Amino acid sequence: MSDNWSAYRDYWDNHARAVGAEQAVTGLGNEYEQVIGDVLRKVAPHGVHRVLDIGCGAGRTYPVVKGIWPDCNYYGVDVSIEMIAYCTKKFPDAAFAATNSTTLLSPSDYMDLVICHSVFTHIFPDDVMEYLNEIKRVLTVIGRASISIHTDTEMNWHGSINRMNYRPDYFEGMLEDAGLKIYNRIPGNQLVYGVGK
């Protein structure tokens, strides 16, 4: 595990306290539900029963997931204690947990769909690689992950916790190194990859 976790947590806890949990994650604005719903439908395998939302933030993806797969079990994890407290209060019927590492689940838990939107846009490559390896581990045989990145850089990667950019070919090499196969590339506000084993 890297030494960056306290910096990640401090950044997002401070941001959530400063502007409120809901305002801290306002990407895509009012179009969020429609855009994310369309992306998840394109990426997800047939028959989604268990969903893991990495970097769940204020829980905006939870109602989208339950609208598409009402009977699924949803698990949201985030580095921010403030965000998890907000989600737990707003969505008491879902399971949320704060995490301080890339270990996402117990060794016996597996997911049909892993959502990782706007997470790698705020963490450094070594931690991204750990996440990718963990995503590979928790996916079922037919499972898929929906992963987004920002791409505005000429370098392999560039930026800070506030905004990290990855060159697509560099990131695709990371996916390959983790043993993940690309099934979809969905351009938009961020480039979204649908990946699986």
LOBA-571361 format. One record per residue (C-alpha): residue number from 1; y, z, x; residue in three letters. Coordinates in nm, 3 decimals. Last residue first. Example, Ala and Ser with C-alpha at 12.3 -4.5 7.8 and 13.67 -1.06 7.14 Angstrom:
  seq       c2       c3       c1  type
    2   -0.106    0.714    1.367   SER
    1   -0.450    0.780    1.230   ALA
***
This chain:
  seq       c2       c3       c1  type
  197   -1.091   -1.743   -1.111   LYS
  196   -0.783   -1.792   -1.325   GLY
  195   -0.425   -1.915   -1.314   VAL
  194   -0.154   -2.024   -1.555   GLY
  193    0.156   -2.062   -1.344   TYR
  192    0.509   -2.021   -1.477   VAL
  191    0.812   -2.167   -1.299   LEU
  190    1.113   -1.966   -1.411   GLN
  189    1.384   -2.064   -1.658   ASN
  188    1.152   -2.356   -1.734   GLY
  187    0.859   -2.538   -1.578   PRO
  186    0.499   -2.468   -1.688   ILE
  185    0.233   -2.528   -1.425   ARG
  184   -0.114   -2.486   -1.572   ASN
  183   -0.474   -2.438   -1.451   TYR
  182   -0.410   -2.308   -1.098   ILE
  181   -0.716   -2.149   -0.935   LYS
  180   -0.701   -1.796   -0.793   LEU
  179   -0.896   -1.701   -0.482   GLY
  178   -0.623   -1.474   -0.343   ALA
  177   -0.558   -1.719   -0.057   ASP
  176   -0.526   -1.997   -0.316   GLU
  175   -0.262   -1.803   -0.510   LEU
  174   -0.075   -1.736   -0.184   MET
  173   -0.088   -2.106   -0.099   GLY
  172    0.057   -2.177   -0.442   GLU
  171    0.341   -1.941   -0.354   PHE
  170    0.420   -2.138   -0.037   TYR
  169    0.403   -2.470   -0.224   ASP
  168    0.631   -2.332   -0.497   PRO
  167    0.904   -2.198   -0.262   ARG
  166    0.950   -1.835   -0.360   TYR
  165    1.275   -1.670   -0.470   ASN
  164    1.342   -1.295   -0.493   MET
  163    1.633   -1.155   -0.692   ARG
  162    1.750   -0.792   -0.707   ASN
  161    1.464   -0.669   -0.490   ILE
  160    1.595   -0.899   -0.219   SER
  159    1.590   -1.266   -0.135   GLY
  158    1.401   -1.544    0.034   HIS
  157    1.055   -1.696    0.037   TRP
  156    0.891   -1.989    0.211   ASN
  155    1.239   -2.122    0.287   MET
  154    1.430   -2.391    0.097   GLU
  153    1.490   -2.150   -0.189   THR
  152    1.555   -2.159   -0.563   ASP
  151    1.197   -2.118   -0.691   THR
  150    1.193   -1.815   -0.920   HIS
  149    0.837   -1.707   -0.999   ILE
  148    0.618   -1.656   -1.305   SER
  147    0.254   -1.555   -1.354   ILE
  146    0.039   -1.601   -1.665   SER
  145   -0.311   -1.484   -1.577   ALA
  144   -0.632   -1.621   -1.722   ARG
  143   -0.972   -1.472   -1.800   GLY
  142   -1.291   -1.680   -1.842   ILE
  141   -1.492   -1.476   -1.589   VAL
  140   -1.292   -1.164   -1.677   THR
  139   -0.979   -1.097   -1.475   LEU
  138   -0.947   -0.755   -1.307   VAL
  137   -1.034   -0.856   -0.949   ARG
  136   -0.822   -1.172   -0.944   LYS
  135   -0.524   -0.972   -1.068   ILE
  134   -0.586   -0.719   -0.789   GLU
  133   -0.584   -0.989   -0.523   ASN
  132   -0.266   -1.135   -0.671   LEU
  131   -0.103   -0.792   -0.678   TYR
  130   -0.182   -0.730   -0.312   GLU
  129   -0.040   -1.071   -0.224   MET
  128    0.278   -0.998   -0.418   VAL
  127    0.309   -0.671   -0.226   ASP
  126    0.295   -0.857    0.106   ASP
  125    0.536   -1.119   -0.029   PRO
  124    0.819   -0.883   -0.131   PHE
  123    0.897   -0.783   -0.488   ILE
  122    1.161   -0.869   -0.750   HIS
  121    1.090   -1.228   -0.862   THR
  120    0.723   -1.137   -0.828   PHE
  119    0.766   -0.931   -1.143   VAL
  118    0.957   -1.165   -1.374   SER
  117    0.643   -1.242   -1.575   HIS
  116    0.303   -1.102   -1.479   CYS
  115    0.085   -1.125   -1.787   ILE
  114   -0.289   -1.074   -1.744   VAL
  113   -0.517   -1.215   -2.013   LEU
  112   -0.890   -1.161   -2.068   ASP
  111   -0.884   -0.831   -1.883   MET
  110   -1.145   -0.619   -1.705   TYR
  109   -1.186   -0.244   -1.658   ASP
  108   -1.483   -0.108   -1.458   SER
  107   -1.305   -0.065   -1.124   PRO
  106   -1.028    0.139   -1.289   SER
  105   -0.709   -0.047   -1.356   LEU
  104   -0.393   -0.173   -1.192   LEU
  103   -0.412   -0.081   -0.825   THR
  102   -0.091   -0.251   -0.709   THR
  101    0.076    0.083   -0.647   SER
  100    0.321    0.329   -0.796   ASN
   99    0.227    0.279   -1.159   THR
   98    0.378    0.407   -1.482   ALA
   97    0.152    0.375   -1.785   ALA
   96    0.170    0.222   -2.132   PHE
   95   -0.096    0.203   -2.405   ALA
   94    0.020    0.073   -2.743   ALA
   93    0.039    0.245   -3.084   ASP
   92    0.342    0.454   -2.984   PRO
   91    0.560    0.143   -2.932   PHE
   90    0.924    0.262   -2.914   LYS
   89    0.853    0.606   -2.763   LYS
   88    0.593    0.489   -2.513   THR
   87    0.806    0.186   -2.428   CYS
   86    1.116    0.393   -2.346   TYR
   85    0.920    0.641   -2.133   ALA
   84    0.757    0.346   -1.954   ILE
   83    1.095    0.191   -1.882   MET
   82    1.241    0.514   -1.742   GLU
   81    0.933    0.574   -1.525   ILE
   80    0.987    0.232   -1.370   SER
   79    0.695    0.086   -1.172   VAL
   78    0.558   -0.075   -1.487   ASP
   77    0.226   -0.101   -1.668   VAL
   76    0.154   -0.225   -2.020   GLY
   75   -0.196   -0.227   -2.171   TYR
   74   -0.269   -0.414   -2.493   TYR
   73   -0.598   -0.407   -2.683   ASN
   72   -0.628   -0.718   -2.899   CYS
   71   -0.660   -0.716   -3.278   ASP
   70   -0.323   -0.874   -3.358   PRO
   69   -0.365   -1.160   -3.107   TRP
   68   -0.060   -1.387   -3.153   ILE
   67    0.178   -1.137   -3.314   GLY
   66    0.031   -0.857   -3.102   LYS
   65    0.116   -1.048   -2.783   VAL
   64    0.472   -1.122   -2.898   VAL
   63    0.520   -0.762   -3.015   PRO
   62    0.415   -0.638   -2.664   TYR
   61    0.621   -0.889   -2.466   THR
   60    0.949   -0.704   -2.519   ARG
   59    0.800   -0.380   -2.384   GLY
   58    1.111   -0.250   -2.210   ALA
   57    0.975   -0.343   -1.867   GLY
   56    0.614   -0.462   -1.891   CYS
   55    0.595   -0.512   -1.515   GLY
   54    0.228   -0.604   -1.537   ILE
   53    0.117   -0.674   -1.896   ASP
   52   -0.261   -0.637   -1.923   LEU
   51   -0.427   -0.790   -2.229   VAL
   50   -0.776   -0.724   -2.368   ARG
   49   -0.937   -0.913   -2.657   HIS
   48   -0.821   -1.271   -2.609   VAL
   47   -1.065   -1.526   -2.752   GLY
   46   -0.997   -1.873   -2.614   HIS
   45   -0.826   -1.844   -2.277   PRO
   44   -0.451   -1.784   -2.251   ALA
   43   -0.214   -2.017   -2.063   VAL
   42   -0.069   -2.249   -2.328   LYS
   41   -0.056   -1.978   -2.598   ARG
   40    0.108   -1.742   -2.349   LEU
   39    0.382   -1.992   -2.266   VAL
   38    0.462   -2.065   -2.632   ASP
   37    0.483   -1.693   -2.713   GLY
   36    0.704   -1.634   -2.409   ILE
   35    0.950   -1.903   -2.518   VAL
   34    0.959   -1.798   -2.884   GLN
   33    0.987   -1.425   -2.817   GLU
   32    1.250   -1.463   -2.545   TYR
   31    1.483   -1.707   -2.722   GLU
   30    1.730   -1.433   -2.810   ASN
   29    1.805   -1.364   -2.443   GLY
   28    1.590   -1.558   -2.193   LEU
   27    1.604   -1.262   -1.950   GLY
   26    1.738   -0.940   -2.103   THR
   25    1.544   -0.685   -1.902   VAL
   24    1.785   -0.403   -1.816   ALA
   23    1.953   -0.437   -2.156   GLN
   22    1.653   -0.289   -2.341   GLU
   21    1.606   -0.006   -2.090   ALA
   20    1.969    0.106   -2.101   GLY
   19    2.256   -0.020   -1.882   VAL
   18    2.288    0.241   -1.606   ALA
   17    1.970    0.440   -1.671   ARG
   16    1.759    0.122   -1.680   ALA
   15    1.917   -0.008   -1.358   HIS
   14    1.869    0.326   -1.183   ASN
   13    1.503    0.339   -1.288   ASP
   12    1.456   -0.025   -1.187   TRP
   11    1.602    0.006   -0.837   TYR
   10    1.457    0.351   -0.770   ASP
    9    1.107    0.233   -0.865   ARG
    8    1.122   -0.076   -0.643   TYR
    7    1.265    0.125   -0.353   ALA
    6    0.997    0.395   -0.396   SER
    5    0.731    0.124   -0.397   TRP
    4    0.846   -0.055   -0.082   ASN
    3    0.644    0.141    0.176   ASP
    2    0.347   -0.089    0.132   SER
    1    0.000    0.000    0.000   MET
***
